[in-house]
Structures are given as structure tokens and as C-alpha cells.
Amino acid sequence: MNILFIMYDQLRFDYLSCAGHPHLHTPNFDRVAAMGVRFTNAYVQSPICGGSRMCFYTGRYASSHGAQWNGFPLRVGEMTMGDHLRNSGMDCWLIGKTHMKADAAGMARLGLSPDSVIGARQAECGFDTWIRDDGLWAYGPDGFYDEKRSPYNEYLRSQGYQSENPWADFANAGVGGDEIASGWIFRNADKPANIAEEHSETPWLTSKTIEFIETRDKATPWMAHVSYIKPHWPYIVPAPYHNMYDARHVPPAKRHAMEQEDPHPVFGAYQGNKIAQAFQKDEVRQKVIPAYMGLIKQCDDQLGRLLTYLENSGRLEDTMIVLTSDHGDYLGDHWLGEKDLFHDASAKIPMIIYDPRPAADKARGTTCDALVESIDLAATFVEAAGGKVPAHIIEGQSLIPWLHGNRPDWRSFAISEYDYSATPQAVKLGLEPRDARLFMVFDGRFKLMHAEGGFRPMLFDLKTDPDEFIDLAKSDGHQAEIERLYGMLAQWGRRMSQRVTKSDEDIKAMRGLSLRRGILPFLADGTEVDAELLSKYRGTVKGKTVTRPDEG
């Protein structure tokens, strides 16, 4: 069996028709949901691109692998799903974005050349690379944001889009009169991107995916991580998607005045940042959200193109399909934009899995409300590849039992972490980097946010307050729930996370081995152990007898 691990950047869990969106029709996402299982309580382990993706790729929590912010390198030697899958005979390929930064200093220290196979895999988050394009080719007076080459920009130039940066000038910009109408500016979100739809980013990556599959030898199973940049900003989309939706399709923002009354200091700092202040304006939401929906509609149409190819080529019968996202998008909910905090709009993600094997037949078309974490996919892929999940390294749990209609013993709470030490909010709050950290623990009903730095927690009851408006920790009436959730956080904090070179099975197997190799300390007279263990230390010695100097 092969695996198509498809990730859409910044796709909200509730912007799919199978998840109940009232206006956005996504028949191809819905088709995969009807073929498999849709997990309705899936959470990322960090609500920021880089940190979240490193959790997906390692199967480990953010504080375990350490790469908690965009541009924080994933340390050399951290095992990824590529390492685990190759151990089971499955190739592991990247098509698109990872947001991974290589640990160049660590590689140099160990003498790993990025041109070698192992060096290239270390530099590419454990993947063999079919094509990597992180899809954010911003540039300014000091140069490009991403200093790597852009395969997508090279493709655009080959199609006649001539400029220093056609990603910015065509794919992510419209035209206003004779001027470039940049997608960075929200007022331009309703303009069509100045590019033929078939040349835009999402169709381009779909073509690269089909190109990859056509080259695969059926004798070798593969996992392909197909990682789309959209519907991540800039919020601009080519025709005909630019005007499929309008202000009539924009839902009211999920926000309440009480959220601005004495907010938690971290929450308040984020409400006051530039992106939040933009999304607090109705005119911004009414321009941006239709473009965001158009980007998702284009993603759905390209998923349909991919499903048709798989079906026509017979690959649908032997390919697991996973649809998910690295985090959500506030879009003005809770007076915020972007992601970063732990409301469902940000930390909850879509997760739909189709397993083609007959064992999954009884669960097809169902939903599962178990608390799922993004790190569970690494464990799922290892089991799907026929391997044994190394539980001392991968901290997630395989979803295969749920996919096959079973009800395994499962976690009672989900965790997410956020290191915001590099942000203006940390500066505004006067925090040292080590204190600019947030933790979420969610038990399926109550959600607690803990903030380092001496702040109080936040607490929400999603049963009575599904919109997460009422911060119960502002009052003193819910201390028992707060303490209970802190107990869960403490339990998680005591997990064994760094003993990655020895499994529990290894440790059990090595118990007592030193006795049989002659390490026999602390014996009073030798009767404490089996006689066999003393056999090498009994008997007579032939040869020279050494005399002590004082006996001479």
C-alpha cells in the first residue's frame, strides 16, 4: 500500500461542506470522507507552521524535538517518518512545502555533506525530494524571505511570466489600472490573480504529484507528502475562483465583547497586533474570506483531478489518502487573525483518512470524535507500512484501529504548545524568551491554556460555551477543573520523551546480562547467585604466583 499524505496550509477544520460549512461546497473532500473516516477532534501540537510540521514529521511533541518556531532548525539526528518508513521498506518523498530549516551547524559538526544522500535527507526533514517549494517567495529591499531556489518561479518564467519574482507579480497579485495590485494588501483580495488558473500554485503542484506517481515502480511502496501552500495568505486567487463567493457568504465573526474585557495578557497582546486589528474590520473580512473560500474551492477541484487520476490508473485501490492541515486561521474570530493561540479556529484541524484495505470497510463514511493529535499520523504510517511503531521515539498513537472500526484504549486529553519568543507579543509583554511559552490541555470538554511567565491560566467549557467566549478562569468558581487539567499537564510533562536510543523492549532484554558476563559486585559469600555465574571465578590458577613486596 502507498500513502498520499496531503496537507493544505492554514485550512480551517470547518471550511469544508462535510464539516458543515453552509456555503462552501467541497465534493472531493466529501468524497474522501465518504470513503474513509473523518476525525472531528484533531488538534495540532503547535499552532504555527514550522513547529506544527515538525511535529507531524517526527511524530513527537514540540518540546521533544525543539523546532518550535518558523526557522528554528530541526536538530541533526532527530528521526522523522522518512527514517521510520524506510526501515519498513517504504520510500518517503516530498512534493511541496515543509517549512523545515536544516541544522547546518550540526551537520557541519558531524561532517555531513548536504550533497550526500544522508545529508540531503537531514536537510529536507527526512524526505527524498521530488520537488520542494515552500511557497512564500516574498521579497523586499533586503532581498528574498526564502533564500533557496524557487522551482515554481522557474516554472512561471518558462510559461512567459517574466519578472524578477513572478510569484509576487503574477500568481499573488491582481491588476489595478496599470499597477500591480499585490495580494499582500487586503483591499485587493477580490481581484483575480494575474495568472492563468492552470498556472497557479495549486494546479502546478497537482501536476507535479501526478508526474511523481507516474514514475513509481509498483514493486516499491511509497509515501508522498503532497504539501500545498494554499489557502495560506496572500489571500488572492485566479479567475474563476475570485468571485465565486462574496460578502453574502461571509459568516458573522465568532467574537464577543466580553473577550475584550480584561482579557488574559497574552490574549490581549494578540488582539492588539497588526493582523488582528485588520481582521477586526468588517470590510477586511468581507474581502478576504471570499478569496479564502475561493482558494479552498480550487484546492477541492484539484483534489478531484488527483482522485480521477488515481481511479483511472488503478492506484485508488492501493493508496491510503490523508487530508489535513498544519493549523487553522482565525479570520477575525475572537478578535484575531492568523493562528497562534488555542481556540478551535486555530488549533483544530481537518483530518480525513481513506484506507483502501478491506479491513477498513466497516468504518467507511463514518466520523470519529476521539481526541486525535497530529503526531498520530507518523505512528499510523509506520503501522500501515507493516512496521512496529517505536513508542520510545514516536509519541503519537496509530489511528489504524479507528480506521478499521475498532475502539482502542485512547488518550484522555490532547496537548498543544506554542513558543512565541520570537514575536512582538513577547516583547510587548516584557518576557524573556524562555518564558514566552504557552500550553494547551483539552480533555474533550474543558480546555486550559497555561502561560509561563507568572500569568493566570485561561479556561473554557466547550460543552456550555462551544464558541469559547467565556474565560472561566477570570473568576474563582472553577478551581477544581483548573487543578484537574493542570494535573493532566503535569502527567504529560513527566512523559519519557528523550530516551530515544533504547526501547522498553531493549531495556527488558538487557536486564541481567551483565551477571552472565562476570559483573558480580556486592556478594558476601557467593551464595546470593547461581553457581554457574561464579564458574569462571572458581578453581585453581596455573602459572606464576605473584608475591607481595612485604612478603619478600
URKAGI-V977219 format. One record per pair of residues at least 6 apart in sequence whose C-alpha atoms are under 7 Angstrom apart, sorted by the first residue. I is the first residue (numbers start at 1). J is the second residue. If there is no record, write none. Layout:
BEGIN
i:I j:J
i:I j:J
END
This chain:
BEGIN
i:1 j:221
i:1 j:318
i:1 j:319
i:1 j:320
i:2 j:221
i:2 j:222
i:2 j:223
i:2 j:318
i:2 j:319
i:2 j:320
i:3 j:222
i:3 j:223
i:3 j:224
i:3 j:319
i:3 j:320
i:3 j:321
i:4 j:223
i:4 j:224
i:4 j:225
i:4 j:226
i:4 j:319
i:4 j:320
i:4 j:321
i:4 j:322
i:5 j:224
i:5 j:225
i:5 j:226
i:5 j:321
i:5 j:322
i:5 j:323
i:6 j:225
i:6 j:226
i:6 j:227
i:6 j:322
i:6 j:323
i:6 j:324
i:7 j:226
i:7 j:227
i:7 j:228
i:7 j:323
i:7 j:324
i:7 j:325
i:8 j:227
i:8 j:228
i:8 j:229
i:8 j:230
i:8 j:231
i:8 j:324
i:8 j:325
i:9 j:228
i:9 j:229
i:9 j:230
i:9 j:231
i:9 j:232
i:9 j:325
i:9 j:326
i:10 j:231
i:10 j:232
i:10 j:325
i:10 j:326
i:10 j:327
i:10 j:328
i:10 j:329
i:11 j:231
i:11 j:325
i:11 j:327
i:11 j:328
i:11 j:329
i:12 j:328
i:12 j:329
i:12 j:345
i:12 j:349
i:12 j:350
i:13 j:328
i:13 j:348
i:13 j:349
i:13 j:350
i:14 j:20
i:14 j:21
i:15 j:21
i:15 j:24
i:16 j:24
i:16 j:25
i:16 j:26
i:17 j:24
i:17 j:25
i:17 j:26
i:17 j:30
i:18 j:30
i:23 j:249
i:24 j:293
i:26 j:297
i:26 j:300
i:28 j:300
i:28 j:303
i:28 j:304
i:29 j:300
i:32 j:354
i:33 j:352
i:33 j:365
i:34 j:364
i:34 j:365
i:35 j:354
i:35 j:364
i:35 j:365
i:36 j:353
i:36 j:354
i:36 j:355
i:36 j:363
i:36 j:364
i:36 j:365
i:36 j:366
i:37 j:352
i:37 j:353
i:37 j:354
i:37 j:363
i:37 j:364
i:37 j:365
i:37 j:366
i:37 j:367
i:37 j:368
i:37 j:403
i:38 j:351
i:38 j:352
i:38 j:353
i:38 j:366
i:38 j:367
i:38 j:368
i:39 j:351
i:39 j:352
i:39 j:367
i:39 j:368
i:39 j:369
i:40 j:367
i:40 j:368
i:40 j:369
i:41 j:348
i:41 j:369
i:41 j:370
i:41 j:371
i:41 j:372
i:42 j:348
i:42 j:349
i:42 j:350
i:42 j:351
i:42 j:371
i:42 j:372
i:42 j:373
i:42 j:374
i:43 j:347
i:43 j:348
i:43 j:349
i:43 j:372
i:43 j:373
i:43 j:374
i:44 j:52
i:44 j:326
i:44 j:327
i:44 j:347
i:44 j:348
i:44 j:349
i:44 j:373
i:44 j:374
i:44 j:416
i:45 j:52
i:45 j:55
i:45 j:61
i:45 j:62
i:45 j:373
i:45 j:374
i:45 j:415
i:45 j:416
i:45 j:417
i:46 j:52
i:46 j:62
i:46 j:416
i:46 j:417
i:46 j:418
i:47 j:327
i:47 j:339
i:47 j:340
i:47 j:341
i:47 j:346
i:47 j:347
i:47 j:418
i:48 j:69
i:48 j:327
i:48 j:339
i:48 j:340
i:49 j:70
i:49 j:99
i:49 j:326
i:50 j:68
i:50 j:69
i:50 j:70
i:50 j:99
i:50 j:100
i:51 j:62
i:51 j:67
i:51 j:68
i:51 j:69
i:51 j:70
i:52 j:326
i:53 j:98
i:53 j:326
i:54 j:67
i:55 j:61
i:55 j:62
i:55 j:375
i:56 j:374
i:56 j:375
i:56 j:377
i:56 j:378
i:57 j:80
i:57 j:81
i:57 j:378
i:58 j:79
i:58 j:80
i:58 j:81
i:58 j:378
i:58 j:394
i:59 j:375
i:59 j:376
i:59 j:378
i:59 j:379
i:59 j:394
i:59 j:395
i:59 j:396
i:60 j:375
i:60 j:394
i:60 j:395
i:60 j:396
i:62 j:68
i:62 j:417
i:64 j:497
i:65 j:78
i:67 j:73
i:67 j:74
i:68 j:419
i:69 j:419
i:71 j:101
i:72 j:101
i:73 j:100
i:73 j:101
i:73 j:102
i:73 j:103
i:74 j:101
i:74 j:102
i:74 j:103
i:75 j:103
i:75 j:106
i:76 j:103
i:76 j:106
i:76 j:107
i:76 j:122
i:80 j:125
i:80 j:126
i:81 j:378
i:82 j:92
i:82 j:126
i:82 j:127
i:83 j:126
i:84 j:382
i:85 j:91
i:85 j:92
i:85 j:382
i:85 j:385
i:88 j:385
i:88 j:386
i:88 j:387
i:90 j:220
i:90 j:221
i:90 j:222
i:90 j:223
i:90 j:385
i:91 j:221
i:91 j:222
i:91 j:223
i:92 j:127
i:92 j:128
i:92 j:222
i:92 j:223
i:92 j:224
i:93 j:127
i:93 j:128
i:93 j:129
i:93 j:130
i:93 j:223
i:93 j:224
i:93 j:225
i:94 j:127
i:94 j:128
i:94 j:129
i:94 j:130
i:94 j:131
i:94 j:132
i:94 j:224
i:94 j:225
i:94 j:226
i:95 j:129
i:95 j:130
i:95 j:131
i:95 j:132
i:95 j:209
i:95 j:224
i:95 j:225
i:95 j:226
i:95 j:227
i:96 j:131
i:96 j:132
i:96 j:133
i:96 j:134
i:96 j:205
i:96 j:226
i:96 j:227
i:96 j:228
i:97 j:132
i:97 j:133
i:97 j:134
i:97 j:135
i:97 j:227
i:97 j:228
i:97 j:229
i:98 j:134
i:99 j:134
i:100 j:124
i:100 j:125
i:102 j:122
i:102 j:123
i:102 j:124
i:112 j:119
i:113 j:119
i:114 j:120
i:114 j:123
i:121 j:127
i:121 j:128
i:133 j:150
i:133 j:151
i:133 j:152
i:135 j:229
i:137 j:144
i:137 j:145
i:137 j:146
i:137 j:167
i:137 j:168
i:138 j:144
i:138 j:145
i:138 j:168
i:139 j:145
i:153 j:165
i:153 j:166
i:153 j:167
i:156 j:166
i:169 j:180
i:170 j:193
i:170 j:194
i:170 j:195
i:171 j:193
i:171 j:194
i:171 j:195
i:171 j:200
i:172 j:182
i:172 j:183
i:172 j:193
i:172 j:234
i:172 j:236
i:173 j:180
i:173 j:181
i:173 j:182
i:173 j:183
i:173 j:193
i:173 j:194
i:173 j:236
i:174 j:180
i:174 j:181
i:174 j:182
i:174 j:191
i:174 j:192
i:174 j:193
i:174 j:194
i:175 j:181
i:175 j:194
i:181 j:188
i:182 j:188
i:183 j:189
i:183 j:234
i:183 j:235
i:183 j:236
i:184 j:234
i:186 j:284
i:186 j:288
i:187 j:287
i:189 j:235
i:189 j:236
i:189 j:287
i:189 j:288
i:189 j:291
i:190 j:242
i:190 j:243
i:190 j:287
i:190 j:291
i:191 j:242
i:192 j:236
i:192 j:237
i:192 j:238
i:192 j:239
i:192 j:242
i:193 j:236
i:193 j:237
i:193 j:238
i:194 j:238
i:195 j:238
i:196 j:238
i:197 j:238
i:197 j:239
i:202 j:228
i:202 j:230
i:202 j:299
i:203 j:302
i:206 j:302
i:206 j:306
i:230 j:295
i:231 j:292
i:231 j:295
i:231 j:296
i:235 j:288
i:235 j:291
i:235 j:292
i:236 j:291
i:237 j:291
i:237 j:294
i:237 j:295
i:241 j:294
i:241 j:298
i:242 j:291
i:242 j:294
i:244 j:294
i:245 j:290
i:245 j:294
i:246 j:290
i:247 j:286
i:250 j:286
i:250 j:289
i:250 j:290
i:253 j:332
i:253 j:333
i:254 j:333
i:254 j:334
i:254 j:467
i:255 j:333
i:255 j:334
i:255 j:335
i:255 j:469
i:256 j:469
i:259 j:469
i:269 j:425
i:270 j:276
i:270 j:336
i:270 j:425
i:271 j:277
i:271 j:335
i:271 j:336
i:275 j:337
i:275 j:338
i:276 j:332
i:276 j:335
i:276 j:336
i:276 j:337
i:278 j:284
i:279 j:285
i:279 j:331
i:279 j:332
i:279 j:336
i:279 j:337
i:280 j:332
i:280 j:335
i:285 j:331
i:310 j:316
i:317 j:356
i:318 j:356
i:319 j:356
i:320 j:354
i:320 j:355
i:320 j:356
i:321 j:353
i:321 j:354
i:321 j:355
i:322 j:352
i:322 j:353
i:322 j:354
i:323 j:351
i:323 j:352
i:323 j:353
i:324 j:349
i:324 j:350
i:324 j:351
i:324 j:352
i:325 j:349
i:325 j:350
i:327 j:346
i:327 j:347
i:327 j:348
i:327 j:349
i:328 j:339
i:328 j:345
i:328 j:346
i:328 j:347
i:328 j:348
i:328 j:349
i:329 j:337
i:329 j:338
i:329 j:339
i:329 j:345
i:329 j:346
i:330 j:336
i:330 j:337
i:330 j:338
i:330 j:339
i:330 j:345
i:330 j:346
i:331 j:337
i:331 j:338
i:339 j:346
i:340 j:346
i:342 j:440
i:359 j:404
i:360 j:403
i:360 j:404
i:360 j:405
i:362 j:404
i:362 j:405
i:363 j:403
i:363 j:404
i:363 j:405
i:371 j:411
i:371 j:413
i:371 j:414
i:371 j:444
i:373 j:414
i:375 j:395
i:375 j:396
i:376 j:396
i:376 j:397
i:376 j:398
i:376 j:399
i:377 j:398
i:379 j:389
i:379 j:394
i:379 j:396
i:379 j:397
i:379 j:398
i:380 j:398
i:380 j:399
i:380 j:400
i:382 j:388
i:382 j:389
i:383 j:389
i:383 j:398
i:392 j:499
i:392 j:500
i:392 j:503
i:393 j:500
i:401 j:407
i:401 j:408
i:412 j:443
i:413 j:441
i:413 j:442
i:413 j:443
i:413 j:444
i:414 j:441
i:414 j:442
i:414 j:443
i:415 j:440
i:415 j:441
i:415 j:442
i:416 j:439
i:416 j:440
i:416 j:441
i:417 j:438
i:417 j:439
i:417 j:440
i:418 j:437
i:418 j:438
i:418 j:439
i:419 j:436
i:419 j:437
i:419 j:438
i:420 j:426
i:420 j:436
i:420 j:437
i:421 j:433
i:421 j:436
i:426 j:436
i:435 j:452
i:435 j:453
i:436 j:452
i:436 j:453
i:437 j:451
i:437 j:452
i:438 j:449
i:438 j:450
i:438 j:451
i:438 j:452
i:439 j:449
i:439 j:450
i:439 j:451
i:440 j:447
i:440 j:448
i:440 j:449
i:440 j:450
i:441 j:447
i:441 j:448
i:441 j:449
i:441 j:485
i:441 j:489
i:442 j:448
i:445 j:461
i:445 j:462
i:445 j:463
i:446 j:459
i:446 j:460
i:446 j:461
i:446 j:462
i:447 j:459
i:447 j:460
i:447 j:461
i:448 j:457
i:448 j:458
i:448 j:459
i:448 j:460
i:448 j:485
i:449 j:457
i:449 j:458
i:449 j:459
i:450 j:457
i:450 j:458
i:451 j:457
i:457 j:473
i:458 j:471
i:458 j:472
i:458 j:473
i:459 j:471
i:459 j:472
i:459 j:473
i:460 j:468
i:460 j:470
i:460 j:471
i:460 j:472
i:462 j:468
i:472 j:478
i:515 j:533
i:516 j:533
END
